[in-house]
């Protein structure tokens, strides 16, 4: 999942805050309170993985990109609502210069945030034919309207690649399992209560 680093950064931040708050304080009650607060925040952050409804008129990839088939055989591609939830805010995007043929799974877009960047990798092969220039002026469109004005680029696929993409129901199952796996990973990293 390309947003794993972003999600893990949120977890590291929460753990660092907990360590700062509990340093030198060995009483049981404040530590439990902070631990419960971390779990509450974690569950709230991961809730969209199981509650978000994905638009049924698109196909999805496990890297949290969506694909909408256009009449001319090209795809419009963007980030799904789960990815934009994880990103929260975007400072700018580094878009490819079309026409370009990125290698399969290679970074093709960089999303810059205040605390780092996230690479969006190409989950299918083809030629990127157009980019959303509106994102240069207002990169927040990616998070404000991920399924509309926040689309990122269009691609002409090399061949029919629908078999490699998921419908909305199957994608929701994959994303729910990703959310549960991330929760388990975070729980491993939270220090055990005394």
Residue pairs with C-beta under 8 A, 6 or more apart in sequence:
1 7
1 62
1 63
1 64
1 178
2 63
2 64
2 83
2 118
2 119
2 120
2 121
3 64
3 82
3 83
3 86
3 87
3 118
4 182
5 116
5 118
6 86
6 87
6 113
6 116
6 118
7 45
7 86
7 182
8 185
9 115
9 116
10 45
10 86
11 42
11 186
11 189
14 38
14 41
14 42
15 38
15 189
15 190
18 34
18 35
18 38
18 190
18 191
21 30
21 34
22 30
22 31
22 34
25 31
26 194
28 193
28 194
31 193
31 194
32 193
35 190
35 193
38 190
39 190
42 183
42 186
43 183
46 179
46 182
46 183
48 81
48 82
48 85
48 179
49 82
49 175
49 176
49 178
49 179
49 180
49 182
50 176
50 179
52 80
52 81
52 82
52 85
52 172
52 175
53 168
53 172
54 60
54 66
54 80
54 81
54 168
54 171
54 172
54 175
55 66
55 147
55 168
56 167
56 168
57 68
58 66
58 67
58 68
58 147
58 168
59 66
59 67
59 68
59 69
59 162
59 165
59 166
59 167
60 66
60 67
60 80
60 165
60 166
60 167
60 168
60 170
60 171
61 67
61 123
61 124
61 164
61 165
61 166
61 171
62 123
62 166
62 171
62 174
62 178
63 120
63 121
63 123
64 79
64 80
64 82
64 83
64 175
65 77
65 78
65 79
65 80
65 83
65 120
65 123
66 77
66 78
66 79
66 80
66 146
66 147
67 75
67 76
67 77
67 124
67 165
68 75
68 76
68 77
68 151
69 75
70 76
70 154
73 156
73 157
74 129
74 154
74 155
74 156
74 157
75 124
75 126
75 154
75 155
75 157
76 151
76 153
76 154
77 151
77 152
77 153
77 154
77 155
78 142
78 146
78 147
78 150
78 151
78 152
79 87
79 120
79 142
79 146
79 150
79 152
80 146
80 147
80 171
80 175
81 146
81 147
82 175
83 146
84 142
84 143
84 146
84 150
87 111
87 113
87 118
87 142
87 143
88 113
88 143
89 113
89 114
89 140
89 143
90 111
90 112
90 113
90 139
90 140
90 142
90 143
91 112
91 113
91 114
91 139
92 112
92 136
92 139
93 109
93 110
93 111
93 112
93 135
93 136
93 139
93 142
93 152
94 109
94 110
94 112
95 109
95 131
95 132
95 135
95 136
95 152
95 153
96 102
96 108
96 109
96 128
96 131
96 153
97 131
98 127
98 128
98 129
98 130
98 131
98 153
99 127
99 128
99 129
100 108
100 127
100 128
101 125
101 126
101 127
101 128
102 108
102 122
102 128
103 122
103 125
104 122
104 123
104 124
104 125
105 121
105 122
105 123
106 121
106 122
107 119
107 120
107 121
108 120
108 121
108 122
108 128
108 153
109 119
109 120
109 152
109 153
110 117
110 118
110 119
110 120
111 117
111 118
111 119
111 120
111 139
111 142
120 152
122 155
123 164
123 165
124 155
124 157
124 158
124 161
124 164
124 165
125 157
125 158
125 161
126 155
126 156
126 157
126 158
126 161
127 155
127 156
128 153
128 154
128 155
129 153
129 154
129 155
129 156
130 153
130 154
131 152
131 153
131 154
132 141
132 149
132 150
132 151
132 152
132 153
134 141
134 149
135 141
135 142
135 150
135 152
141 149
141 150
142 150
142 152
143 150
144 150
166 174
